[in-house]
Amino acid sequence: MTDEQKQPSPGEGIVEQRNGQPVAVYRDPAGALHALSGVCTHEECTVKWSTDDKLWECPCHGSRFTPDGHVVDGPAIEPLTELPDI
C-alpha cells in the first residue's frame, strides 16, 4: 500500500484496487493490516466494508464475511481468499 492510498483505521476495512483487482484491506485493533481478495466467492461481485456490522458484505446476493474472510451468511460457502501480508 502506498502513502497516497487511503488506509483503514483500526477495526475498519476498505477495498482498494491492486493490478486491476479488488483487495479487501482490514486493519485489526492492534494496527496490523490484513489483505483478502475483494471478490465474493459466490458469484464474484466486489465486497464492501460494513462500518455498522464490521463485516465484508456482498451487495449482489447478500453474502457476509468476518474481517478475516470467514463466511457469516450465504449464499457463499467458501471464505474470501487470504492474500500475502501487506
Jmol script that loads the backbone (N, CA, C; Angstrom):
load data "model"
ATOM      1  N   MET A   1       0.868  -1.180   0.000  1.00  0.00           N
ATOM      2  CA  MET A   1       0.000   0.000   0.000  1.00  0.00           C
ATOM      3  C   MET A   1       0.903   1.227   0.000  1.00  0.00           C
ATOM      4  N   THR A   2       0.605   2.140  -0.857  1.00  0.00           N
ATOM      5  CA  THR A   2       1.426   3.339  -0.919  1.00  0.00           C
ATOM      6  C   THR A   2       0.865   4.406   0.003  1.00  0.00           C
ATOM      7  N   ASP A   3       1.675   5.427   0.257  1.00  0.00           N
ATOM      8  CA  ASP A   3       1.252   6.510   1.136  1.00  0.00           C
ATOM      9  C   ASP A   3       0.058   7.270   0.571  1.00  0.00           C
ATOM     10  N   GLU A   4      -0.091   7.292  -0.773  1.00  0.00           N
ATOM     11  CA  GLU A   4      -1.182   8.034  -1.381  1.00  0.00           C
ATOM     12  C   GLU A   4      -2.527   7.340  -1.198  1.00  0.00           C
ATOM     13  N   GLN A   5      -2.517   6.039  -0.968  1.00  0.00           N
ATOM     14  CA  GLN A   5      -3.755   5.300  -0.824  1.00  0.00           C
ATOM     15  C   GLN A   5      -4.336   5.495   0.564  1.00  0.00           C
ATOM     16  N   LYS A   6      -5.648   5.523   0.614  1.00  0.00           N
ATOM     17  CA  LYS A   6      -6.335   5.625   1.896  1.00  0.00           C
ATOM     18  C   LYS A   6      -6.055   4.356   2.701  1.00  0.00           C
ATOM     19  N   GLN A   7      -5.830   4.520   3.972  1.00  0.00           N
ATOM     20  CA  GLN A   7      -5.601   3.377   4.840  1.00  0.00           C
ATOM     21  C   GLN A   7      -6.711   3.312   5.882  1.00  0.00           C
ATOM     22  N   PRO A   8      -7.191   2.104   6.191  1.00  0.00           N
ATOM     23  CA  PRO A   8      -8.259   1.988   7.171  1.00  0.00           C
ATOM     24  C   PRO A   8      -7.762   2.269   8.591  1.00  0.00           C
ATOM     25  N   SER A   9      -8.664   2.784   9.407  1.00  0.00           N
ATOM     26  CA  SER A   9      -8.396   2.969  10.835  1.00  0.00           C
ATOM     27  C   SER A   9      -8.470   1.607  11.519  1.00  0.00           C
ATOM     28  N   PRO A  10      -7.907   1.472  12.731  1.00  0.00           N
ATOM     29  CA  PRO A  10      -8.034   0.205  13.451  1.00  0.00           C
ATOM     30  C   PRO A  10      -9.503  -0.215  13.576  1.00  0.00           C
ATOM     31  N   GLY A  11      -9.765  -1.491  13.290  1.00  0.00           N
ATOM     32  CA  GLY A  11     -11.116  -2.035  13.360  1.00  0.00           C
ATOM     33  C   GLY A  11     -11.973  -1.732  12.147  1.00  0.00           C
ATOM     34  N   GLU A  12     -11.361  -1.204  11.083  1.00  0.00           N
ATOM     35  CA  GLU A  12     -12.112  -0.840   9.868  1.00  0.00           C
ATOM     36  C   GLU A  12     -11.495  -1.510   8.639  1.00  0.00           C
ATOM     37  N   GLY A  13     -12.253  -1.480   7.532  1.00  0.00           N
ATOM     38  CA  GLY A  13     -11.786  -2.061   6.283  1.00  0.00           C
ATOM     39  C   GLY A  13     -12.079  -1.154   5.109  1.00  0.00           C
ATOM     40  N   ILE A  14     -11.322  -1.336   4.037  1.00  0.00           N
ATOM     41  CA  ILE A  14     -11.545  -0.638   2.776  1.00  0.00           C
ATOM     42  C   ILE A  14     -11.296  -1.631   1.645  1.00  0.00           C
ATOM     43  N   VAL A  15     -11.813  -1.308   0.468  1.00  0.00           N
ATOM     44  CA  VAL A  15     -11.497  -2.083  -0.729  1.00  0.00           C
ATOM     45  C   VAL A  15     -10.683  -1.177  -1.638  1.00  0.00           C
ATOM     46  N   GLU A  16      -9.533  -1.672  -2.062  1.00  0.00           N
ATOM     47  CA  GLU A  16      -8.679  -0.924  -2.977  1.00  0.00           C
ATOM     48  C   GLU A  16      -8.400  -1.783  -4.204  1.00  0.00           C
ATOM     49  N   GLN A  17      -7.904  -1.155  -5.243  1.00  0.00           N
ATOM     50  CA  GLN A  17      -7.544  -1.865  -6.471  1.00  0.00           C
ATOM     51  C   GLN A  17      -6.036  -2.106  -6.489  1.00  0.00           C
ATOM     52  N   ARG A  18      -5.647  -3.340  -6.797  1.00  0.00           N
ATOM     53  CA  ARG A  18      -4.236  -3.687  -6.993  1.00  0.00           C
ATOM     54  C   ARG A  18      -4.137  -4.479  -8.279  1.00  0.00           C
ATOM     55  N   ASN A  19      -3.385  -3.970  -9.201  1.00  0.00           N
ATOM     56  CA  ASN A  19      -3.241  -4.636 -10.502  1.00  0.00           C
ATOM     57  C   ASN A  19      -4.605  -4.939 -11.119  1.00  0.00           C
ATOM     58  N   GLY A  20      -5.536  -4.009 -10.963  1.00  0.00           N
ATOM     59  CA  GLY A  20      -6.856  -4.156 -11.547  1.00  0.00           C
ATOM     60  C   GLY A  20      -7.801  -5.088 -10.813  1.00  0.00           C
ATOM     61  N   GLN A  21      -7.405  -5.562  -9.639  1.00  0.00           N
ATOM     62  CA  GLN A  21      -8.229  -6.493  -8.868  1.00  0.00           C
ATOM     63  C   GLN A  21      -8.598  -5.879  -7.515  1.00  0.00           C
ATOM     64  N   PRO A  22      -9.842  -6.106  -7.047  1.00  0.00           N
ATOM     65  CA  PRO A  22     -10.219  -5.570  -5.741  1.00  0.00           C
ATOM     66  C   PRO A  22      -9.568  -6.352  -4.598  1.00  0.00           C
ATOM     67  N   VAL A  23      -9.036  -5.606  -3.644  1.00  0.00           N
ATOM     68  CA  VAL A  23      -8.413  -6.194  -2.461  1.00  0.00           C
ATOM     69  C   VAL A  23      -9.094  -5.603  -1.237  1.00  0.00           C
ATOM     70  N   ALA A  24      -9.591  -6.480  -0.361  1.00  0.00           N
ATOM     71  CA  ALA A  24     -10.240  -6.069   0.881  1.00  0.00           C
ATOM     72  C   ALA A  24      -9.161  -5.959   1.955  1.00  0.00           C
ATOM     73  N   VAL A  25      -8.940  -4.747   2.454  1.00  0.00           N
ATOM     74  CA  VAL A  25      -7.877  -4.490   3.431  1.00  0.00           C
ATOM     75  C   VAL A  25      -8.515  -4.143   4.769  1.00  0.00           C
ATOM     76  N   TYR A  26      -8.132  -4.882   5.799  1.00  0.00           N
ATOM     77  CA  TYR A  26      -8.660  -4.680   7.159  1.00  0.00           C
ATOM     78  C   TYR A  26      -7.501  -4.367   8.087  1.00  0.00           C
ATOM     79  N   ARG A  27      -7.694  -3.370   8.950  1.00  0.00           N
ATOM     80  CA  ARG A  27      -6.700  -3.070   9.996  1.00  0.00           C
ATOM     81  C   ARG A  27      -7.282  -3.570  11.307  1.00  0.00           C
ATOM     82  N   ASP A  28      -6.606  -4.526  11.930  1.00  0.00           N
ATOM     83  CA  ASP A  28      -7.124  -5.069  13.191  1.00  0.00           C
ATOM     84  C   ASP A  28      -6.935  -4.050  14.323  1.00  0.00           C
ATOM     85  N   PRO A  29      -7.571  -4.294  15.469  1.00  0.00           N
ATOM     86  CA  PRO A  29      -7.485  -3.325  16.569  1.00  0.00           C
ATOM     87  C   PRO A  29      -6.061  -3.051  17.050  1.00  0.00           C
ATOM     88  N   ALA A  30      -5.138  -3.997  16.818  1.00  0.00           N
ATOM     89  CA  ALA A  30      -3.740  -3.792  17.211  1.00  0.00           C
ATOM     90  C   ALA A  30      -2.970  -2.983  16.169  1.00  0.00           C
ATOM     91  N   GLY A  31      -3.608  -2.725  15.006  1.00  0.00           N
ATOM     92  CA  GLY A  31      -2.977  -1.902  13.982  1.00  0.00           C
ATOM     93  C   GLY A  31      -2.379  -2.656  12.811  1.00  0.00           C
ATOM     94  N   ALA A  32      -2.372  -3.985  12.843  1.00  0.00           N
ATOM     95  CA  ALA A  32      -1.816  -4.761  11.734  1.00  0.00           C
ATOM     96  C   ALA A  32      -2.787  -4.787  10.556  1.00  0.00           C
ATOM     97  N   LEU A  33      -2.246  -4.702   9.346  1.00  0.00           N
ATOM     98  CA  LEU A  33      -3.065  -4.759   8.135  1.00  0.00           C
ATOM     99  C   LEU A  33      -3.159  -6.192   7.627  1.00  0.00           C
ATOM    100  N   HIS A  34      -4.346  -6.558   7.121  1.00  0.00           N
ATOM    101  CA  HIS A  34      -4.604  -7.884   6.567  1.00  0.00           C
ATOM    102  C   HIS A  34      -5.283  -7.697   5.222  1.00  0.00           C
ATOM    103  N   ALA A  35      -4.899  -8.507   4.233  1.00  0.00           N
ATOM    104  CA  ALA A  35      -5.458  -8.376   2.891  1.00  0.00           C
ATOM    105  C   ALA A  35      -6.144  -9.665   2.464  1.00  0.00           C
ATOM    106  N   LEU A  36      -7.320  -9.497   1.867  1.00  0.00           N
ATOM    107  CA  LEU A  36      -8.104 -10.600   1.322  1.00  0.00           C
ATOM    108  C   LEU A  36      -8.498 -10.243  -0.098  1.00  0.00           C
ATOM    109  N   SER A  37      -8.827 -11.258  -0.871  1.00  0.00           N
ATOM    110  CA  SER A  37      -9.424 -10.971  -2.167  1.00  0.00           C
ATOM    111  C   SER A  37     -10.720 -10.218  -1.910  1.00  0.00           C
ATOM    112  N   GLY A  38     -10.973  -9.175  -2.668  1.00  0.00           N
ATOM    113  CA  GLY A  38     -12.215  -8.418  -2.536  1.00  0.00           C
ATOM    114  C   GLY A  38     -13.334  -8.976  -3.396  1.00  0.00           C
ATOM    115  N   VAL A  39     -13.150 -10.183  -3.909  1.00  0.00           N
ATOM    116  CA  VAL A  39     -14.123 -10.810  -4.794  1.00  0.00           C
ATOM    117  C   VAL A  39     -14.905 -11.864  -4.013  1.00  0.00           C
ATOM    118  N   CYS A  40     -16.228 -11.705  -3.961  1.00  0.00           N
ATOM    119  CA  CYS A  40     -17.082 -12.662  -3.271  1.00  0.00           C
ATOM    120  C   CYS A  40     -16.943 -14.034  -3.927  1.00  0.00           C
ATOM    121  N   THR A  41     -16.898 -15.067  -3.115  1.00  0.00           N
ATOM    122  CA  THR A  41     -16.715 -16.425  -3.614  1.00  0.00           C
ATOM    123  C   THR A  41     -18.001 -17.030  -4.168  1.00  0.00           C
ATOM    124  N   HIS A  42     -19.114 -16.315  -4.076  1.00  0.00           N
ATOM    125  CA  HIS A  42     -20.364 -16.835  -4.619  1.00  0.00           C
ATOM    126  C   HIS A  42     -20.462 -16.592  -6.122  1.00  0.00           C
ATOM    127  N   GLU A  43     -20.512 -15.322  -6.537  1.00  0.00           N
ATOM    128  CA  GLU A  43     -20.612 -15.028  -7.968  1.00  0.00           C
ATOM    129  C   GLU A  43     -19.707 -13.882  -8.390  1.00  0.00           C
ATOM    130  N   GLU A  44     -18.646 -13.678  -7.624  1.00  0.00           N
ATOM    131  CA  GLU A  44     -17.553 -12.789  -7.997  1.00  0.00           C
ATOM    132  C   GLU A  44     -17.885 -11.297  -8.049  1.00  0.00           C
ATOM    133  N   CYS A  45     -18.832 -10.842  -7.260  1.00  0.00           N
ATOM    134  CA  CYS A  45     -19.059  -9.407  -7.103  1.00  0.00           C
ATOM    135  C   CYS A  45     -18.018  -8.869  -6.126  1.00  0.00           C
ATOM    136  N   THR A  46     -17.787  -7.581  -6.148  1.00  0.00           N
ATOM    137  CA  THR A  46     -16.830  -6.964  -5.233  1.00  0.00           C
ATOM    138  C   THR A  46     -17.503  -6.680  -3.897  1.00  0.00           C
ATOM    139  N   VAL A  47     -16.876  -7.132  -2.808  1.00  0.00           N
ATOM    140  CA  VAL A  47     -17.421  -6.904  -1.471  1.00  0.00           C
ATOM    141  C   VAL A  47     -17.214  -5.454  -1.055  1.00  0.00           C
ATOM    142  N   LYS A  48     -17.955  -5.050  -0.027  1.00  0.00           N
ATOM    143  CA  LYS A  48     -17.823  -3.715   0.565  1.00  0.00           C
ATOM    144  C   LYS A  48     -17.745  -3.887   2.075  1.00  0.00           C
ATOM    145  N   TRP A  49     -17.111  -2.920   2.734  1.00  0.00           N
ATOM    146  CA  TRP A  49     -17.000  -2.954   4.194  1.00  0.00           C
ATOM    147  C   TRP A  49     -18.250  -2.340   4.810  1.00  0.00           C
ATOM    148  N   SER A  50     -18.845  -3.043   5.780  1.00  0.00           N
ATOM    149  CA  SER A  50     -19.962  -2.504   6.543  1.00  0.00           C
ATOM    150  C   SER A  50     -19.422  -1.940   7.846  1.00  0.00           C
ATOM    151  N   THR A  51     -19.410  -0.626   7.949  1.00  0.00           N
ATOM    152  CA  THR A  51     -18.914   0.031   9.162  1.00  0.00           C
ATOM    153  C   THR A  51     -19.785  -0.320  10.363  1.00  0.00           C
ATOM    154  N   ASP A  52     -21.099  -0.414  10.144  1.00  0.00           N
ATOM    155  CA  ASP A  52     -22.016  -0.724  11.251  1.00  0.00           C
ATOM    156  C   ASP A  52     -21.819  -2.133  11.787  1.00  0.00           C
ATOM    157  N   ASP A  53     -21.694  -3.117  10.886  1.00  0.00           N
ATOM    158  CA  ASP A  53     -21.610  -4.520  11.300  1.00  0.00           C
ATOM    159  C   ASP A  53     -20.186  -5.042  11.435  1.00  0.00           C
ATOM    160  N   LYS A  54     -19.204  -4.251  10.948  1.00  0.00           N
ATOM    161  CA  LYS A  54     -17.794  -4.671  10.981  1.00  0.00           C
ATOM    162  C   LYS A  54     -17.607  -5.989  10.234  1.00  0.00           C
ATOM    163  N   LEU A  55     -18.207  -6.051   9.031  1.00  0.00           N
ATOM    164  CA  LEU A  55     -18.147  -7.240   8.181  1.00  0.00           C
ATOM    165  C   LEU A  55     -17.930  -6.824   6.735  1.00  0.00           C
ATOM    166  N   TRP A  56     -17.410  -7.753   5.926  1.00  0.00           N
ATOM    167  CA  TRP A  56     -17.392  -7.595   4.481  1.00  0.00           C
ATOM    168  C   TRP A  56     -18.736  -8.084   3.979  1.00  0.00           C
ATOM    169  N   GLU A  57     -19.382  -7.307   3.104  1.00  0.00           N
ATOM    170  CA  GLU A  57     -20.686  -7.673   2.579  1.00  0.00           C
ATOM    171  C   GLU A  57     -20.664  -7.648   1.055  1.00  0.00           C
ATOM    172  N   CYS A  58     -21.370  -8.595   0.453  1.00  0.00           N
ATOM    173  CA  CYS A  58     -21.504  -8.624  -0.999  1.00  0.00           C
ATOM    174  C   CYS A  58     -22.823  -7.963  -1.359  1.00  0.00           C
ATOM    175  N   PRO A  59     -22.784  -6.882  -2.135  1.00  0.00           N
ATOM    176  CA  PRO A  59     -24.010  -6.179  -2.494  1.00  0.00           C
ATOM    177  C   PRO A  59     -24.867  -6.923  -3.516  1.00  0.00           C
ATOM    178  N   CYS A  60     -24.324  -7.953  -4.149  1.00  0.00           N
ATOM    179  CA  CYS A  60     -25.085  -8.658  -5.196  1.00  0.00           C
ATOM    180  C   CYS A  60     -26.110  -9.646  -4.634  1.00  0.00           C
ATOM    181  N   HIS A  61     -25.677 -10.513  -3.712  1.00  0.00           N
ATOM    182  CA  HIS A  61     -26.578 -11.555  -3.219  1.00  0.00           C
ATOM    183  C   HIS A  61     -26.602 -11.666  -1.700  1.00  0.00           C
ATOM    184  N   GLY A  62     -25.926 -10.760  -0.996  1.00  0.00           N
ATOM    185  CA  GLY A  62     -26.062 -10.688   0.455  1.00  0.00           C
ATOM    186  C   GLY A  62     -25.108 -11.521   1.285  1.00  0.00           C
ATOM    187  N   SER A  63     -24.127 -12.154   0.676  1.00  0.00           N
ATOM    188  CA  SER A  63     -23.160 -12.897   1.492  1.00  0.00           C
ATOM    189  C   SER A  63     -22.428 -11.919   2.401  1.00  0.00           C
ATOM    190  N   ARG A  64     -22.073 -12.403   3.590  1.00  0.00           N
ATOM    191  CA  ARG A  64     -21.338 -11.582   4.550  1.00  0.00           C
ATOM    192  C   ARG A  64     -20.187 -12.394   5.103  1.00  0.00           C
ATOM    193  N   PHE A  65     -19.070 -11.695   5.353  1.00  0.00           N
ATOM    194  CA  PHE A  65     -17.840 -12.344   5.791  1.00  0.00           C
ATOM    195  C   PHE A  65     -17.245 -11.595   6.975  1.00  0.00           C
ATOM    196  N   THR A  66     -16.599 -12.325   7.879  1.00  0.00           N
ATOM    197  CA  THR A  66     -15.895 -11.705   9.002  1.00  0.00           C
ATOM    198  C   THR A  66     -14.720 -10.896   8.464  1.00  0.00           C
ATOM    199  N   PRO A  67     -14.118 -10.039   9.291  1.00  0.00           N
ATOM    200  CA  PRO A  67     -12.960  -9.265   8.824  1.00  0.00           C
ATOM    201  C   PRO A  67     -11.826 -10.138   8.284  1.00  0.00           C
ATOM    202  N   ASP A  68     -11.710 -11.386   8.784  1.00  0.00           N
ATOM    203  CA  ASP A  68     -10.655 -12.270   8.276  1.00  0.00           C
ATOM    204  C   ASP A  68     -11.143 -13.200   7.167  1.00  0.00           C
ATOM    205  N   GLY A  69     -12.372 -12.942   6.643  1.00  0.00           N
ATOM    206  CA  GLY A  69     -12.840 -13.622   5.446  1.00  0.00           C
ATOM    207  C   GLY A  69     -13.739 -14.827   5.607  1.00  0.00           C
ATOM    208  N   HIS A  70     -14.029 -15.253   6.838  1.00  0.00           N
ATOM    209  CA  HIS A  70     -14.894 -16.416   7.031  1.00  0.00           C
ATOM    210  C   HIS A  70     -16.349 -16.058   6.728  1.00  0.00           C
ATOM    211  N   VAL A  71     -17.086 -17.019   6.176  1.00  0.00           N
ATOM    212  CA  VAL A  71     -18.487 -16.794   5.820  1.00  0.00           C
ATOM    213  C   VAL A  71     -19.348 -16.697   7.076  1.00  0.00           C
ATOM    214  N   VAL A  72     -20.159 -15.628   7.152  1.00  0.00           N
ATOM    215  CA  VAL A  72     -21.147 -15.452   8.225  1.00  0.00           C
ATOM    216  C   VAL A  72     -22.521 -15.824   7.695  1.00  0.00           C
ATOM    217  N   ASP A  73     -22.864 -15.298   6.524  1.00  0.00           N
ATOM    218  CA  ASP A  73     -24.148 -15.565   5.868  1.00  0.00           C
ATOM    219  C   ASP A  73     -23.885 -15.842   4.398  1.00  0.00           C
ATOM    220  N   GLY A  74     -24.634 -16.813   3.844  1.00  0.00           N
ATOM    221  CA  GLY A  74     -24.515 -17.163   2.432  1.00  0.00           C
ATOM    222  C   GLY A  74     -25.402 -16.301   1.568  1.00  0.00           C
ATOM    223  N   PRO A  75     -25.367 -16.591   0.312  1.00  0.00           N
ATOM    224  CA  PRO A  75     -25.176 -17.900  -0.295  1.00  0.00           C
ATOM    225  C   PRO A  75     -23.727 -18.363  -0.468  1.00  0.00           C
ATOM    226  N   ALA A  76     -22.729 -17.537  -0.283  1.00  0.00           N
ATOM    227  CA  ALA A  76     -21.341 -18.006  -0.386  1.00  0.00           C
ATOM    228  C   ALA A  76     -21.098 -19.097   0.651  1.00  0.00           C
ATOM    229  N   ILE A  77     -20.300 -20.091   0.271  1.00  0.00           N
ATOM    230  CA  ILE A  77     -19.936 -21.153   1.222  1.00  0.00           C
ATOM    231  C   ILE A  77     -18.432 -21.205   1.445  1.00  0.00           C
ATOM    232  N   GLU A  78     -17.661 -20.566   0.561  1.00  0.00           N
ATOM    233  CA  GLU A  78     -16.203 -20.533   0.682  1.00  0.00           C
ATOM    234  C   GLU A  78     -15.777 -19.167   1.240  1.00  0.00           C
ATOM    235  N   PRO A  79     -14.744 -19.123   2.086  1.00  0.00           N
ATOM    236  CA  PRO A  79     -14.249 -17.854   2.620  1.00  0.00           C
ATOM    237  C   PRO A  79     -13.573 -17.018   1.534  1.00  0.00           C
ATOM    238  N   LEU A  80     -13.382 -15.742   1.834  1.00  0.00           N
ATOM    239  CA  LEU A  80     -12.591 -14.873   0.957  1.00  0.00           C
ATOM    240  C   LEU A  80     -11.134 -15.362   1.002  1.00  0.00           C
ATOM    241  N   THR A  81     -10.458 -15.288  -0.114  1.00  0.00           N
ATOM    242  CA  THR A  81      -9.084 -15.767  -0.214  1.00  0.00           C
ATOM    243  C   THR A  81      -8.129 -14.828   0.492  1.00  0.00           C
ATOM    244  N   GLU A  82      -7.322 -15.369   1.396  1.00  0.00           N
ATOM    245  CA  GLU A  82      -6.310 -14.568   2.083  1.00  0.00           C
ATOM    246  C   GLU A  82      -5.173 -14.278   1.116  1.00  0.00           C
ATOM    247  N   LEU A  83      -4.702 -13.043   1.130  1.00  0.00           N
ATOM    248  CA  LEU A  83      -3.583 -12.623   0.294  1.00  0.00           C
ATOM    249  C   LEU A  83      -2.352 -12.433   1.180  1.00  0.00           C
ATOM    250  N   PRO A  84      -1.164 -12.396   0.561  1.00  0.00           N
ATOM    251  CA  PRO A  84       0.051 -12.171   1.362  1.00  0.00           C
ATOM    252  C   PRO A  84      -0.068 -10.890   2.171  1.00  0.00           C
ATOM    253  N   ASP A  85       0.582 -10.882   3.323  1.00  0.00           N
ATOM    254  CA  ASP A  85       0.574  -9.706   4.183  1.00  0.00           C
ATOM    255  C   ASP A  85       1.036  -8.474   3.420  1.00  0.00           C
ATOM    256  N   ILE A  86       0.524  -7.334   3.860  1.00  0.00           N
ATOM    257  CA  ILE A  86       0.844  -6.060   3.245  1.00  0.00           C
ATOM    258  C   ILE A  86       2.195  -5.589   3.754  1.00  0.00           C
TER     259      ILE A  86
END
end "model"
wireframe off; spacefill off
backbone 0.3
color backbone group
